[in-house]
Amino acid sequence: MPELPEVETTLRGVKPHLIQQAVSDIIIRHPQLRWPIPANLKALLQGKIIREVSRRAKYLLLQFDHGTLIIHLGMSGRLSLVAQSKPAQKHDHVDIILANQVCLRFTDPRRFGAVLWTKDTCDEHSLLKHIGPEPLGKEFNAAYLFAKSRGRQVAVKLFIMDSKVVAGVGNIYATEALFDAQIRPQKPAGKVTEAEYERLVTAIKKVLRYAIKKGGTTLKDFAHPTGSPGYFSIELKAYGHAGKPCPRCKTKLKNSRLGQRATVYCPRCQP
């Protein structure tokens, strides 16, 4: 699944081509994604101007004067910028064609993504209203995490992957941040000290910023909007490296499962 750095990379790739551009046409080839695409989307957006493009958690927001188009990439979705004349392939479900002849194409083989419309404030939308602070923002800090975690028995990895706690820290980057902060993923969130949360917050911000700088993580389901892959995966220290020597102490990295997700950690460095 594309995680926050992949979505941020997508945002940065498409935004310059969309801002202040009018929508000339919308083509919907497969209206049934995770939720149905609004049947009147073309009528809503044709001739309207995209005023802003932003991100909230893993949602991309195309803002118009009269509402916002909410796009989620789901498990395998991607946005790409293509020529209007480029033939659509099997999994190309939506084209947003702009007056500058650029086509924003939404591709999603598994159809777990979403293209939705809201005329209300995005913060009040049911998908967004309960999301926690952005991990790269000032509101996300050790004091916040420490207070939020008191009395919680859930594993700290699952705690920081909860979108109600913090927006968009997925499996890959939670694994990497906990490794960097030297905290065992299975440790109950309520037993993590404030000093440990200081390390963890620093690690989360560092690993996310680095991934964004490097262009996201290369996975089979993700590519940059231009079609090129990200370049961060070759530098992952823990995720996907179970059984290999720890980069710090050379102890064999262990693999377990938390919340149905693979969890790799060092039994020595992450006590």
Secondary structure as UniProt FT lines:
FT   HELIX           4..18
FT   TURN            19..20
FT   STRAND          22..28
FT   TURN            39..40
FT   HELIX           41..45
FT   TURN            46..47
FT   STRAND          52..56
FT   TURN            57..58
FT   STRAND          59..64
FT   TURN            65..66
FT   STRAND          67..72
FT   TURN            74..76
FT   STRAND          78..83
FT   TURN            84..85
FT   TURN            90..91
FT   STRAND          92..98
FT   TURN            99..100
FT   STRAND          102..107
FT   STRAND          114..118
FT   HELIX           122..124
FT   TURN            126..130
FT   TURN            135..136
FT   TURN            138..139
FT   HELIX           142..149
FT   TURN            150..151
FT   HELIX           156..161
FT   TURN            163..165
FT   TURN            167..168
FT   HELIX           171..181
FT   TURN            185..186
FT   HELIX           189..191
FT   HELIX           194..214
FT   TURN            220..221
FT   TURN            225..226
FT   HELIX           233..235
FT   TURN            239..240
FT   TURN            242..243
FT   TURN            247..249
FT   STRAND          254..258
FT   TURN            259..260
FT   STRAND          261..265
FT   TURN            267..269
//
